[in-house]
Amino acid sequence: MRKTNDSLGKVAEELARVAALLADTRDEQTDHEARIRAVERWKYGVPLSAVMGLLSIIATVTLGLSRVSGKQ
């Protein structure tokens, strides 16, 4: 009986350790999911065509200013 109680005590300790690790894993998973969702919102929220259009405007203005100042 004593041996069984000792074994059950060890099992309970191990179970508590596993439960703590599981809680940590859930927290990490929640954090990772939140980060991934934030990246996806940015990625799909800003269409590639808008970014390319903005870069084209910047390039055009830069080239125009360089021609006006005589630095071709």
BELKA-V113867 format. One record per backbone hydrogen bond with DSSP energy under -1.0 kcal/mol. NH is the residue of the N-H (numbers start at 0). CO is the residue of the C=O. E is the energy in kcal/mol with one decimal. If there is no record, write none. Layout:
# BELKA-V113867
<<NH & CO & E> <NH & CO & E>>
This chain:
# BELKA-V113867
<<4 & 0 & -2.3> <5 & 1 & -2.5> <6 & 2 & -2.6> <7 & 3 & -2.6> <8 & 4 & -2.2> <9 & 5 & -2.2> <10 & 6 & -2.4> <11 & 7 & -2.6> <12 & 8 & -2.2> <13 & 9 & -2.5> <14 & 10 & -2.7> <15 & 11 & -2.1> <16 & 12 & -2.1> <17 & 13 & -2.6> <18 & 14 & -2.4> <19 & 15 & -2.0> <20 & 16 & -2.2> <21 & 17 & -2.5> <22 & 18 & -2.1> <23 & 19 & -2.1> <24 & 20 & -2.4> <25 & 21 & -2.4> <26 & 22 & -2.1> <27 & 23 & -2.4> <28 & 24 & -2.6> <29 & 25 & -2.5> <30 & 26 & -2.2> <31 & 27 & -2.8> <32 & 28 & -2.7> <33 & 29 & -2.2> <34 & 30 & -2.2> <35 & 31 & -2.7> <36 & 32 & -2.6> <37 & 33 & -1.9> <38 & 34 & -2.2> <39 & 35 & -2.6> <40 & 36 & -2.5> <41 & 37 & -2.0> <42 & 38 & -3.1> <43 & 39 & -2.9> <44 & 40 & -1.5> <45 & 41 & -1.5> <50 & 46 & -1.6> <51 & 47 & -2.7> <52 & 48 & -2.4> <53 & 49 & -2.2> <54 & 50 & -2.4> <55 & 51 & -2.3> <56 & 52 & -2.2> <57 & 53 & -2.3> <58 & 54 & -2.5> <59 & 55 & -2.6> <60 & 56 & -2.6> <61 & 57 & -2.5> <62 & 58 & -2.7> <63 & 59 & -2.6> <64 & 60 & -2.6> <65 & 61 & -2.1> <66 & 62 & -2.0> <67 & 63 & -2.1> <68 & 64 & -2.0> <70 & 65 & -2.6>>
